[in-house]
Amino acid sequence: MNIYYAPPSQINNGFAELLDQEAKHISKVMRAREGDRLTIVDGQGGRYQGSILMITNDAVQVKIDKSENVPPSDPRLVLGMGIIKKRDRLEFAVEKAIELGVSEIGLFRSERTIKKNVRMDRLESIAVSAMKQSLQVWLPTITMYHTLDDFLASYTQAEWLVAHEKVEKQDHSFTDTDSDTVLLLVGPEGGFSPSEIDKLTDGGATTVSLGENRLRTETAVTAFLSQFLIQ
Amino acid sequence: MNIYYAPPSQINNGFAELLDQEAKHISKVMRAREGDRLTIVDGQGGRYQGSILMITNDAVQVKIDKSENVPPSDPRLVLGMGIIKKRDRLEFAVEKAIELGVSEIGLFRSERTIKKNVRMDRLESIAVSAMKQSLQVWLPTITMYHTLDDFLASYTQAEWLVAHEKVEKQDHSFTDTDSDTVLLLVGPEGGFSPSEIDKLTDGGATTVSLGENRLRTETAVTAFLSQFLIQ
């Protein structure tokens, strides 16, 4: 795959500079040469094509000759997820959420979360890889919040949907929305507590059932986001 | 979690025998005692409750006092998946498919699959764990087929749906079906080849788009099955 990532700060005046892992990959793994063409995404909607001007182990300079700008998703889907204890499952949830088109991910400790350190650097690296792998051009942000309340405070204007087993009336049209931002809330292992559910619905959230099966958190994340794939 | 698995052959006349890993787990990890209650599922719709009569490291005898029979899913969802090269992703796809309610899984090598040995014993073990974890009582079968054709030959009466990027007309009602068995076909990394797609559609398959994003095989599996969660 000939797609590389460079943040906008490394792309100026028709030239791009690839550093660190990207540069190492190009020089040592791909064994690219001057003149080889590649594609660069900047994580902010920009996709560029160009030719390599110069390669060292630490930096690759590219002359850009084609560029396009892809608008962000509309509506934006924001995933709010209770932290998953097992790292591989958490990383999986993040990777899948990005493939499925999430714009932002918020991780929070909820009442039922076992406290744990999270390797944010690994998650950010996974986010970059997932963006490139899925041919996307917007790099989702991944933010850790101390509490569910802190997370919700950042999205007061969004439409809130929360995955919950007990749903009084299933509104099948939850994927049709007028909002430009939709929050998809998935509780931690064990689900949201009753008081958390009350707080969410008091705040205007709609509860959404993901069917009859009991789903692990990472499975609920993918199932929830998958409802928005087909419009 | 107090749920254990014993195939029907180990359940007779009001008694159940748990062996191997199940017995070890009960005796060494749970340190259960005579009289403790537990739940047993037989993978064929049977769910039993009873009390432990006798425990050794190798076998646990249970006296059953409650039993129920859960009918199989209707329609049955059968997943046909090109083999995924990386073992952790393949195992993930199997685990997620079972949580999401699949009845049977067929793995096949298609034109674009890199040939590889598959640890079927690990997949079967994952299937048992996923069944128990998701509180289900039917144990999905996992079968390896030499070719896509061999797999399809086992399901000539089913409705065939194949996930494909290029879909002329998206029929949104593909989750409404009259068939008792629906085949969900997901190609290997790289997707199905054009000739495989032709063979499938000539055989009556409907192509279904899973949206605009490029999805890894295991993500496509979860996205596809997730469309059937909410009826």
HADDOCK unambig.tbl for C-alpha pairs under 7 A between the chains (distance, minus, plus):
assign (segid A and resid 96 and name CA) (segid B and resid 219 and name CA) 6.43 0.50 0.50
assign (segid A and resid 99 and name CA) (segid B and resid 213 and name CA) 6.94 0.50 0.50
assign (segid A and resid 99 and name CA) (segid B and resid 215 and name CA) 6.08 0.50 0.50
assign (segid A and resid 100 and name CA) (segid B and resid 213 and name CA) 6.77 0.50 0.50
assign (segid A and resid 134 and name CA) (segid B and resid 213 and name CA) 6.59 0.50 0.50
assign (segid A and resid 134 and name CA) (segid B and resid 214 and name CA) 4.97 0.50 0.50
assign (segid A and resid 134 and name CA) (segid B and resid 215 and name CA) 6.33 0.50 0.50
assign (segid A and resid 135 and name CA) (segid B and resid 214 and name CA) 6.80 0.50 0.50
assign (segid A and resid 210 and name CA) (segid B and resid 229 and name CA) 6.14 0.50 0.50
assign (segid A and resid 210 and name CA) (segid B and resid 230 and name CA) 6.22 0.50 0.50
assign (segid A and resid 211 and name CA) (segid B and resid 229 and name CA) 4.90 0.50 0.50
assign (segid A and resid 211 and name CA) (segid B and resid 230 and name CA) 5.22 0.50 0.50
assign (segid A and resid 213 and name CA) (segid B and resid 99 and name CA) 6.94 0.50 0.50
assign (segid A and resid 213 and name CA) (segid B and resid 100 and name CA) 6.76 0.50 0.50
assign (segid A and resid 213 and name CA) (segid B and resid 134 and name CA) 6.61 0.50 0.50
assign (segid A and resid 214 and name CA) (segid B and resid 134 and name CA) 4.99 0.50 0.50
assign (segid A and resid 214 and name CA) (segid B and resid 135 and name CA) 6.84 0.50 0.50
assign (segid A and resid 215 and name CA) (segid B and resid 99 and name CA) 6.09 0.50 0.50
assign (segid A and resid 215 and name CA) (segid B and resid 134 and name CA) 6.38 0.50 0.50
assign (segid A and resid 219 and name CA) (segid B and resid 96 and name CA) 6.43 0.50 0.50
assign (segid A and resid 222 and name CA) (segid B and resid 222 and name CA) 6.86 0.50 0.50
assign (segid A and resid 222 and name CA) (segid B and resid 223 and name CA) 6.89 0.50 0.50
assign (segid A and resid 223 and name CA) (segid B and resid 222 and name CA) 6.90 0.50 0.50
assign (segid A and resid 223 and name CA) (segid B and resid 223 and name CA) 6.45 0.50 0.50
assign (segid A and resid 223 and name CA) (segid B and resid 226 and name CA) 5.10 0.50 0.50
assign (segid A and resid 226 and name CA) (segid B and resid 223 and name CA) 5.10 0.50 0.50
assign (segid A and resid 226 and name CA) (segid B and resid 226 and name CA) 6.46 0.50 0.50
assign (segid A and resid 227 and name CA) (segid B and resid 227 and name CA) 6.61 0.50 0.50
assign (segid A and resid 229 and name CA) (segid B and resid 210 and name CA) 6.12 0.50 0.50
assign (segid A and resid 229 and name CA) (segid B and resid 211 and name CA) 4.91 0.50 0.50
assign (segid A and resid 230 and name CA) (segid B and resid 210 and name CA) 6.21 0.50 0.50
assign (segid A and resid 230 and name CA) (segid B and resid 211 and name CA) 5.20 0.50 0.50
